[in-house]
Amino acid sequence: MSARVKLLLSFVAFMCLILPQTLTAQERYPVKPIKIVVALGPGSVADAVARLVGESLRRELNTEVIVEHKPGAAGVLGADFVARSKPDGYTLGLFHSSPLTTSVALTPNMPYDPIKDFTPLGNVGVNSTALVANAASPWKTLAEFLNYARDNPGKATYGIIGVGSHSHFNVELLKIAARVEITAVPYKAGTGPAIAGLLGGHIDTVSLVWPALSEHVRAGKFRALAVTSPIKEVPELPTFAALGFPQVNLEVFFGLFGPAGLPKLAAGKLIPALEKSVKDPAHVAKLDKMGFAVAYEGPKEFSERIGKELTVVRDVARRSGIKQE
């Protein structure tokens, strides 16, 4: 037997040994830890949701799940990292709405396409946004506040946490629908200063996510004029839709994503595991305590939500002249 033949036989034998292992690795998922990238910092709502989802994936998929934070630019840095990651199912992202809709509408040169560069796996839940007034104010209803704004163009004010948030876009939608002028007062330092501004009477109303306002409403310090979706703990609060403004309905969603081109094998394991997690009564209870409305949506529904919202916020940004700070 020639040396060349011996070498060929050795190669064939070697391939016979490694090929089954290679095929097994390709046919199995997961075979190593999964990383969930949170586009906001530690201690954020997105962080809490990611850890809750991570616990379920760890249990359902029998693998380690690591939560990693990549905050910056309202979530854009973390989203860009996931978009550029290898689409193998081992790098996922837990994103809130901003890096996929409102930030996209306000950023001229976005480093990724929110539709083409991700694989939506499912929506975990949403935060309703609310417009509230100081309880000592003369406005007991949304109609009364809008009448005041109509009679005093530009004098009525509302506080927001910087330009371009969902709560900002919602009031701009309200202004367009009701044909009134209400002046935005951005608080770059965040929720605390905006709430302090309303408590101190420096602004007329504030528009924020419900979890940031709930304690003040329950304590009788704030009066909720309207919310974007029903609040489970306070079902009597009127929604904008019930008051004649169905277009004022932007909620802050929190969803799980992979890069574009995620393998069917990985998606086929991740999607049902995520759905089971979101619908688990124990997890629903935890999300409720965090001020969430559990709103599971599968990939198709979730993609449609993102596409519709992106169209809406782009139109509002154009009509209202909202620009990135």
KEKE-3310 file (N, C-alpha, C; in steps of 0.2 Angstrom, whole numbers, plus 5000, padded with zeros to 4 digits):
npx = (5004:5003:5011:5003:4990:4989:4989:4977:4967:4969:4964:4951:4947:4948:4939:4927:4927:4925:4915:4901:4901:4901:4890:4880:4882:4877:4864:4859:4853:4853:4871:4880:4883:4870:4869:4861:4859:4856:4850:4850:4855:4861:4849:4838:4821:4821:4832:4827:4817:4824:4832:4822:4817:4828:4830:4819:4823:4835:4830:4821:4829:4840:4853:4866:4862:4867:4867:4870:4876:4874:4873:4868:4865:4851:4848:4852:4866:4867:4858:4864:4875:4870:4864:4875:4881:4885:4874:4869:4861:4866:4868:4858:4845:4838:4826:4819:4806:4812:4825:4821:4810:4806:4819:4824:4816:4821:4834:4846:4856:4856:4864:4859:4846:4830:4820:4825:4837:4836:4829:4814:4808:4798:4786:4787:4780:4771:4773:4761:4758:4755:4746:4746:4740:4743:4736:4730:4727:4716:4710:4700:4697:4703:4697:4694:4707:4711:4703:4707:4720:4716:4710:4720:4733:4748:4751:4748:4757:4768:4778:4792:4804:4816:4819:4809:4804:4793:4782:4783:4780:4767:4759:4761:4754:4742:4740:4739:4728:4718:4719:4726:4738:4751:4764:4780:4791:4806:4815:4830:4837:4830:4816:4814:4816:4806:4794:4796:4795:4781:4775:4780:4773:4778:4776:4761:4756:4762:4770:4772:4779:4767:4772:4781:4773:4763:4763:4762:4749:4741:4743:4736:4742:4744:4733:4727:4724:4722:4726:4737:4733:4722:4724:4728:4728:4721:4707:4698:4703:4703:4705:4714:4709:4695:4691:4690:4701:4709:4721:4731:4741:4753:4764:4777:4786:4793:4804:4811:4825:4834:4849:4847:4843:4843:4845:4834:4833:4837:4828:4816:4817:4819:4807:4795:4800:4801:4788:4781:4787:4783:4769:4768:4760:4767:4777:4769:4763:4775:4778:4767:4769:4779:4773:4770:4760:4756:4759:4760:4766:4768:4782:4777:4765:4772:4782:4773:4768:4779:4783:4771:4771:4783:4780:4771:4777:4787:4780:4774:4785:4789:4778:4777:4789:4799:4815:4831:4840)
npy = (4994:5011:5026:5037:5032:5026:5038:5044:5035:5037:5050:5048:5040:5049:5059:5052:5050:5063:5069:5064:5071:5084:5085:5082:5094:5103:5100:5101:5112:5123:5122:5128:5142:5155:5172:5186:5202:5217:5233:5244:5250:5242:5237:5243:5243:5235:5227:5219:5212:5205:5196:5189:5182:5176:5166:5158:5153:5147:5136:5130:5127:5121:5126:5138:5155:5171:5188:5203:5220:5233:5248:5265:5279:5279:5265:5262:5258:5245:5238:5239:5232:5219:5217:5216:5205:5187:5177:5165:5161:5162:5175:5186:5200:5210:5222:5238:5249:5260:5260:5254:5261:5275:5281:5278:5285:5298:5298:5302:5295:5280:5266:5253:5243:5244:5234:5225:5220:5212:5198:5196:5188:5188:5198:5203:5211:5227:5244:5255:5272:5288:5303:5315:5326:5338:5335:5346:5354:5363:5355:5341:5332:5325:5332:5345:5349:5350:5359:5371:5372:5374:5387:5394:5395:5387:5390:5380:5367:5352:5340:5330:5316:5321:5323:5315:5303:5289:5294:5307:5307:5303:5313:5323:5316:5317:5331:5334:5327:5333:5346:5356:5367:5363:5365:5357:5352:5347:5336:5333:5326:5315:5305:5308:5323:5327:5323:5330:5343:5344:5341:5353:5363:5368:5364:5360:5347:5330:5318:5302:5285:5273:5265:5274:5284:5278:5277:5290:5293:5284:5289:5301:5312:5315:5317:5306:5309:5302:5286:5276:5263:5251:5250:5237:5237:5249:5250:5259:5270:5282:5278:5285:5281:5278:5291:5297:5298:5287:5286:5289:5280:5274:5262:5257:5244:5228:5217:5202:5198:5192:5193:5197:5183:5172:5155:5142:5132:5137:5147:5140:5134:5144:5153:5146:5143:5156:5161:5152:5156:5169:5167:5161:5159:5163:5172:5181:5187:5193:5202:5210:5216:5225:5234:5231:5227:5212:5206:5196:5193:5184:5181:5186:5194:5203:5209:5216:5225:5233:5238:5246:5255:5262:5268:5277:5285:5291:5299:5307:5314:5321:5329:5336:5342:5336:5334:5326:5329)
npz = (5000:4995:5001:4999:4998:5010:5018:5013:5017:5031:5032:5029:5039:5050:5047:5048:5061:5066:5059:5063:5076:5072:5064:5074:5083:5074:5073:5085:5098:5112:5112:5120:5131:5131:5127:5133:5128:5135:5131:5139:5156:5171:5183:5177:5169:5158:5161:5172:5166:5156:5165:5170:5159:5155:5166:5163:5150:5153:5161:5152:5140:5145:5147:5151:5154:5150:5156:5149:5149:5138:5137:5131:5120:5121:5119:5107:5105:5111:5103:5090:5092:5094:5081:5073:5077:5076:5068:5076:5086:5099:5103:5109:5110:5122:5120:5123:5116:5110:5103:5091:5086:5090:5091:5079:5071:5073:5071:5059:5052:5055:5062:5059:5051:5058:5054:5044:5050:5061:5070:5076:5091:5100:5109:5126:5135:5140:5144:5149:5145:5153:5155:5167:5179:5192:5207:5214:5204:5192:5183:5180:5171:5155:5145:5151:5152:5139:5134:5141:5136:5122:5124:5128:5119:5117:5130:5140:5147:5147:5155:5150:5149:5142:5124:5112:5118:5120:5128:5125:5111:5111:5117:5107:5097:5103:5103:5089:5085:5093:5090:5097:5106:5115:5126:5126:5139:5142:5152:5155:5164:5168:5175:5189:5191:5182:5188:5200:5195:5192:5204:5211:5204:5193:5180:5170:5167:5166:5156:5156:5158:5165:5177:5183:5188:5196:5210:5215:5210:5216:5229:5229:5225:5211:5197:5186:5169:5157:5150:5140:5138:5146:5164:5175:5189:5192:5185:5183:5177:5163:5146:5132:5120:5124:5127:5115:5107:5099:5092:5100:5107:5109:5117:5128:5123:5127:5120:5114:5104:5090:5079:5062:5050:5059:5063:5059:5067:5080:5082:5082:5094:5103:5102:5107:5120:5125:5124:5133:5145:5146:5148:5159:5175:5187:5182:5176:5187:5193:5183:5183:5195:5192:5185:5172:5158:5153:5137:5127:5111:5096:5084:5071:5074:5082:5074:5065:5074:5077:5064:5061:5072:5069:5057:5062:5071:5063:5055:5064:5069:5058:5056:5068:5070:5078:5084:5085:5100)
capx = (5000:5007:5010:4998:4984:4988:4987:4970:4963:4969:4960:4944:4945:4948:4933:4922:4927:4923:4909:4895:4901:4900:4882:4877:4882:4873:4857:4857:4853:4859:4876:4884:4879:4867:4870:4856:4861:4851:4852:4850:4860:4859:4844:4833:4816:4823:4837:4823:4814:4829:4834:4816:4817:4834:4828:4815:4827:4839:4826:4818:4834:4845:4859:4867:4860:4871:4864:4876:4873:4877:4869:4870:4861:4844:4847:4855:4872:4866:4854:4868:4879:4866:4863:4881:4883:4884:4867:4869:4856:4869:4868:4851:4845:4831:4826:4813:4804:4816:4830:4818:4805:4807:4826:4825:4813:4824:4842:4847:4861:4855:4869:4856:4839:4826:4816:4829:4843:4834:4824:4810:4806:4792:4785:4786:4775:4772:4772:4757:4760:4749:4746:4744:4740:4744:4729:4728:4726:4709:4708:4698:4697:4707:4693:4695:4714:4712:4699:4711:4725:4713:4709:4727:4737:4755:4752:4748:4764:4768:4784:4794:4811:4820:4815:4809:4802:4786:4777:4783:4776:4760:4756:4761:4748:4736:4740:4737:4721:4714:4721:4728:4745:4754:4772:4784:4796:4810:4819:4836:4840:4826:4809:4813:4815:4800:4789:4797:4792:4774:4774:4781:4768:4782:4772:4754:4755:4768:4768:4778:4776:4763:4776:4784:4768:4757:4763:4759:4742:4738:4744:4732:4746:4743:4727:4728:4719:4721:4732:4736:4730:4720:4729:4725:4727:4716:4703:4693:4706:4700:4710:4714:4704:4689:4690:4689:4708:4712:4727:4736:4741:4760:4766:4784:4786:4800:4804:4817:4827:4841:4851:4844:4846:4844:4844:4827:4834:4837:4822:4811:4818:4818:4801:4791:4802:4799:4780:4780:4790:4778:4762:4769:4757:4772:4780:4764:4763:4781:4778:4762:4771:4784:4769:4769:4754:4759:4756:4764:4765:4773:4786:4773:4762:4777:4785:4768:4768:4785:4782:4766:4773:4788:4777:4767:4782:4791:4775:4773:4791:4789:4773:4778:4796:4803:4822:4836:4844)
capy = (5000:5017:5031:5041:5028:5026:5045:5045:5031:5040:5056:5046:5038:5055:5062:5047:5051:5070:5071:5063:5076:5090:5085:5083:5100:5107:5098:5103:5119:5126:5118:5133:5148:5160:5179:5191:5209:5222:5239:5249:5249:5237:5240:5246:5238:5230:5222:5215:5208:5200:5191:5184:5178:5172:5161:5153:5150:5142:5130:5126:5125:5117:5129:5144:5161:5177:5194:5208:5227:5238:5254:5271:5282:5277:5258:5261:5255:5238:5236:5239:5226:5213:5217:5215:5198:5181:5175:5158:5160:5163:5182:5189:5206:5212:5229:5242:5251:5266:5258:5251:5265:5282:5283:5277:5291:5304:5298:5302:5289:5274:5260:5247:5244:5240:5229:5220:5218:5208:5193:5197:5182:5189:5203:5201:5215:5234:5249:5260:5279:5292:5310:5316:5333:5339:5334:5352:5358:5364:5350:5335:5327:5327:5337:5351:5352:5352:5366:5376:5372:5377:5394:5397:5392:5387:5391:5374:5363:5345:5338:5323:5314:5322:5323:5308:5297:5287:5299:5313:5306:5302:5320:5326:5313:5321:5338:5334:5324:5338:5352:5361:5368:5361:5366:5352:5354:5341:5335:5328:5322:5309:5304:5312:5330:5329:5322:5336:5349:5344:5342:5360:5367:5372:5362:5359:5340:5326:5312:5297:5278:5272:5263:5280:5288:5275:5278:5297:5293:5281:5293:5306:5318:5316:5315:5303:5312:5297:5282:5273:5256:5249:5248:5232:5239:5254:5249:5265:5276:5282:5277:5290:5279:5279:5298:5299:5298:5281:5286:5291:5273:5271:5259:5255:5237:5225:5211:5198:5198:5189:5196:5194:5177:5167:5148:5140:5127:5141:5151:5135:5132:5150:5156:5142:5144:5163:5161:5148:5161:5175:5165:5157:5163:5166:5177:5186:5191:5197:5208:5215:5220:5229:5239:5229:5223:5206:5206:5191:5193:5180:5185:5189:5200:5208:5212:5220:5231:5237:5241:5251:5260:5265:5272:5282:5290:5295:5304:5312:5318:5325:5334:5340:5345:5334:5333:5324:5334)
capz = (5000:4995:5007:4997:4999:5018:5020:5011:5022:5038:5032:5029:5046:5054:5045:5050:5068:5068:5056:5067:5081:5069:5063:5080:5085:5070:5074:5092:5100:5112:5115:5124:5134:5127:5130:5132:5128:5137:5128:5145:5161:5176:5187:5172:5168:5153:5164:5176:5161:5153:5170:5171:5153:5156:5170:5159:5144:5156:5163:5146:5135:5149:5146:5155:5150:5153:5154:5148:5147:5133:5137:5127:5115:5121:5117:5100:5105:5112:5097:5085:5094:5092:5074:5070:5080:5072:5069:5078:5092:5105:5106:5108:5113:5126:5119:5123:5109:5107:5097:5085:5083:5091:5090:5072:5068:5075:5069:5051:5050:5060:5060:5057:5049:5063:5051:5041:5054:5067:5070:5082:5093:5104:5114:5133:5139:5138:5149:5147:5146:5155:5155:5173:5182:5199:5210:5216:5198:5191:5178:5183:5166:5149:5141:5154:5151:5132:5133:5143:5131:5116:5125:5129:5114:5119:5138:5143:5147:5149:5156:5147:5150:5136:5117:5108:5121:5119:5131:5121:5105:5113:5118:5100:5094:5106:5100:5082:5085:5097:5087:5102:5107:5122:5125:5129:5144:5142:5158:5152:5170:5169:5178:5195:5190:5179:5193:5205:5192:5192:5211:5212:5200:5187:5174:5171:5167:5164:5152:5158:5159:5171:5183:5186:5191:5199:5217:5216:5208:5222:5235:5228:5223:5204:5194:5179:5164:5152:5149:5133:5138:5153:5170:5178:5196:5192:5179:5181:5173:5156:5141:5127:5115:5127:5127:5108:5104:5098:5089:5106:5109:5109:5123:5128:5123:5128:5117:5113:5097:5087:5073:5056:5048:5064:5061:5060:5073:5086:5083:5084:5102:5107:5102:5111:5127:5127:5125:5139:5150:5147:5150:5166:5180:5192:5179:5175:5193:5194:5178:5185:5201:5189:5181:5166:5155:5149:5131:5122:5104:5092:5079:5066:5077:5085:5068:5063:5079:5076:5058:5062:5076:5065:5052:5065:5074:5058:5053:5070:5070:5052:5056:5074:5070:5083:5081:5090:5104)
cpx = (5004:5006:5004:4991:4983:4986:4979:4965:4963:4965:4953:4942:4944:4941:4927:4921:4923:4916:4902:4895:4899:4892:4878:4876:4878:4866:4855:4858:4850:4865:4882:4880:4876:4867:4864:4858:4856:4854:4852:4854:4857:4854:4838:4827:4818:4828:4833:4820:4818:4831:4828:4816:4822:4833:4824:4819:4832:4836:4824:4823:4840:4852:4860:4865:4863:4868:4870:4873:4877:4873:4872:4866:4854:4843:4850:4861:4871:4863:4859:4873:4876:4865:4869:4884:4882:4877:4866:4864:4860:4870:4861:4851:4838:4831:4819:4812:4809:4821:4827:4813:4807:4814:4827:4822:4817:4832:4843:4851:4861:4860:4866:4849:4834:4821:4820:4835:4842:4829:4820:4807:4800:4792:4783:4780:4776:4770:4767:4760:4754:4751:4743:4744:4741:4737:4726:4726:4718:4706:4707:4698:4701:4703:4694:4702:4714:4708:4703:4717:4722:4712:4715:4732:4745:4756:4753:4755:4763:4776:4786:4801:4815:4816:4815:4807:4795:4781:4777:4779:4769:4756:4756:4755:4742:4735:4737:4730:4716:4714:4722:4736:4747:4761:4775:4790:4800:4814:4824:4838:4835:4819:4809:4812:4809:4794:4790:4794:4785:4772:4775:4777:4772:4779:4765:4753:4762:4766:4774:4774:4773:4767:4779:4779:4763:4757:4760:4752:4738:4738:4740:4736:4745:4736:4728:4722:4717:4727:4731:4733:4727:4725:4725:4723:4722:4712:4699:4696:4704:4706:4709:4708:4697:4686:4689:4696:4711:4719:4733:4737:4748:4762:4773:4784:4793:4800:4811:4819:4834:4843:4847:4847:4847:4842:4837:4827:4833:4831:4816:4812:4816:4811:4796:4793:4800:4792:4778:4782:4785:4771:4762:4766:4762:4775:4776:4763:4769:4780:4773:4765:4776:4780:4768:4762:4757:4755:4760:4762:4770:4777:4782:4769:4767:4780:4780:4768:4773:4785:4777:4768:4779:4785:4774:4772:4786:4786:4774:4779:4791:4784:4774:4785:4800:4810:4826:4839:4851)
cpy = (5006:5021:5036:5038:5028:5033:5046:5041:5034:5046:5054:5044:5044:5058:5058:5048:5058:5072:5070:5069:5083:5091:5086:5090:5105:5106:5099:5110:5120:5121:5122:5138:5153:5167:5183:5198:5214:5229:5245:5246:5244:5241:5243:5241:5233:5225:5217:5210:5203:5195:5186:5180:5173:5166:5155:5149:5145:5136:5126:5123:5121:5120:5136:5150:5167:5183:5199:5214:5230:5244:5260:5272:5279:5269:5257:5257:5247:5235:5235:5233:5219:5212:5215:5208:5193:5178:5167:5156:5160:5170:5185:5196:5207:5220:5232:5245:5256:5264:5256:5255:5272:5285:5283:5283:5298:5304:5297:5296:5283:5269:5254:5248:5240:5234:5223:5217:5214:5203:5193:5190:5182:5195:5201:5205:5223:5238:5254:5267:5283:5299:5312:5324:5333:5339:5341:5357:5359:5359:5343:5330:5330:5332:5344:5354:5354:5358:5372:5377:5376:5385:5398:5394:5393:5388:5385:5370:5356:5343:5331:5322:5315:5321:5316:5302:5295:5292:5305:5313:5306:5309:5324:5323:5316:5328:5339:5332:5330:5345:5358:5362:5367:5361:5360:5355:5348:5342:5330:5324:5316:5310:5309:5319:5332:5328:5328:5342:5349:5345:5350:5365:5371:5370:5360:5351:5337:5320:5307:5290:5277:5270:5269:5285:5285:5277:5285:5297:5290:5285:5300:5313:5320:5314:5312:5306:5306:5293:5279:5266:5255:5247:5243:5234:5245:5255:5255:5271:5276:5281:5283:5288:5280:5286:5301:5300:5292:5281:5287:5284:5270:5269:5258:5247:5235:5218:5208:5197:5195:5194:5193:5187:5172:5160:5146:5135:5131:5144:5146:5133:5138:5153:5152:5143:5151:5163:5157:5153:5166:5173:5162:5162:5167:5172:5183:5190:5195:5203:5213:5219:5226:5235:5237:5226:5218:5206:5202:5192:5189:5184:5189:5195:5206:5212:5218:5226:5236:5241:5247:5257:5265:5270:5278:5287:5294:5300:5309:5317:5323:5331:5339:5344:5342:5332:5330:5329:5334)
cpz = (5000:5000:5005:4999:5007:5021:5019:5016:5029:5038:5032:5036:5051:5053:5048:5058:5070:5065:5060:5073:5078:5067:5069:5083:5081:5071:5081:5093:5107:5114:5119:5127:5129:5131:5128:5133:5130:5135:5133:5151:5166:5181:5183:5172:5163:5156:5168:5171:5158:5158:5171:5165:5153:5160:5167:5154:5147:5158:5157:5141:5138:5147:5150:5150:5154:5151:5154:5146:5143:5132:5133:5121:5115:5119:5110:5100:5106:5106:5091:5086:5092:5084:5070:5073:5075:5073:5070:5084:5099:5108:5104:5111:5116:5125:5121:5117:5106:5102:5091:5082:5084:5089:5082:5068:5068:5073:5062:5049:5055:5058:5058:5055:5054:5061:5048:5045:5060:5066:5076:5084:5097:5108:5121:5136:5137:5144:5146:5148:5148:5155:5162:5175:5189:5202:5212:5210:5196:5186:5181:5177:5160:5145:5144:5152:5144:5131:5135:5138:5124:5117:5126:5125:5116:5127:5142:5142:5149:5149:5153:5149:5144:5129:5114:5111:5119:5122:5128:5114:5106:5113:5111:5096:5096:5103:5093:5081:5088:5094:5092:5102:5114:5122:5129:5133:5145:5149:5157:5158:5172:5173:5184:5195:5187:5184:5198:5202:5192:5200:5213:5209:5195:5180:5175:5171:5166:5161:5153:5158:5165:5178:5187:5190:5196:5207:5219:5214:5214:5228:5235:5227:5216:5202:5187:5174:5159:5152:5142:5132:5145:5158:5174:5186:5197:5186:5178:5178:5166:5151:5136:5122:5118:5127:5120:5104:5103:5095:5094:5109:5110:5116:5122:5128:5125:5125:5116:5106:5096:5081:5067:5053:5053:5062:5063:5067:5080:5087:5085:5091:5106:5108:5107:5119:5129:5128:5132:5145:5151:5149:5156:5171:5185:5189:5177:5181:5194:5189:5180:5191:5198:5185:5174:5164:5151:5143:5126:5115:5100:5087:5074:5068:5079:5079:5065:5067:5078:5069:5058:5066:5073:5060:5056:5068:5069:5056:5058:5070:5064:5053:5062:5074:5075:5080:5087:5094:5103)
residu = (MET:SER:ALA:ARG:VAL:LYS:LEU:LEU:LEU:SER:PHE:VAL:ALA:PHE:MET:CYS:LEU:ILE:LEU:PRO:GLN:THR:LEU:THR:ALA:GLN:GLU:ARG:TYR:PRO:VAL:LYS:PRO:ILE:LYS:ILE:VAL:VAL:ALA:LEU:GLY:PRO:GLY:SER:VAL:ALA:ASP:ALA:VAL:ALA:ARG:LEU:VAL:GLY:GLU:SER:LEU:ARG:ARG:GLU:LEU:ASN:THR:GLU:VAL:ILE:VAL:GLU:HIS:LYS:PRO:GLY:ALA:ALA:GLY:VAL:LEU:GLY:ALA:ASP:PHE:VAL:ALA:ARG:SER:LYS:PRO:ASP:GLY:TYR:THR:LEU:GLY:LEU:PHE:HIS:SER:SER:PRO:LEU:THR:THR:SER:VAL:ALA:LEU:THR:PRO:ASN:MET:PRO:TYR:ASP:PRO:ILE:LYS:ASP:PHE:THR:PRO:LEU:GLY:ASN:VAL:GLY:VAL:ASN:SER:THR:ALA:LEU:VAL:ALA:ASN:ALA:ALA:SER:PRO:TRP:LYS:THR:LEU:ALA:GLU:PHE:LEU:ASN:TYR:ALA:ARG:ASP:ASN:PRO:GLY:LYS:ALA:THR:TYR:GLY:ILE:ILE:GLY:VAL:GLY:SER:HIS:SER:HIS:PHE:ASN:VAL:GLU:LEU:LEU:LYS:ILE:ALA:ALA:ARG:VAL:GLU:ILE:THR:ALA:VAL:PRO:TYR:LYS:ALA:GLY:THR:GLY:PRO:ALA:ILE:ALA:GLY:LEU:LEU:GLY:GLY:HIS:ILE:ASP:THR:VAL:SER:LEU:VAL:TRP:PRO:ALA:LEU:SER:GLU:HIS:VAL:ARG:ALA:GLY:LYS:PHE:ARG:ALA:LEU:ALA:VAL:THR:SER:PRO:ILE:LYS:GLU:VAL:PRO:GLU:LEU:PRO:THR:PHE:ALA:ALA:LEU:GLY:PHE:PRO:GLN:VAL:ASN:LEU:GLU:VAL:PHE:PHE:GLY:LEU:PHE:GLY:PRO:ALA:GLY:LEU:PRO:LYS:LEU:ALA:ALA:GLY:LYS:LEU:ILE:PRO:ALA:LEU:GLU:LYS:SER:VAL:LYS:ASP:PRO:ALA:HIS:VAL:ALA:LYS:LEU:ASP:LYS:MET:GLY:PHE:ALA:VAL:ALA:TYR:GLU:GLY:PRO:LYS:GLU:PHE:SER:GLU:ARG:ILE:GLY:LYS:GLU:LEU:THR:VAL:VAL:ARG:ASP:VAL:ALA:ARG:ARG:SER:GLY:ILE:LYS:GLN:GLU)
# end
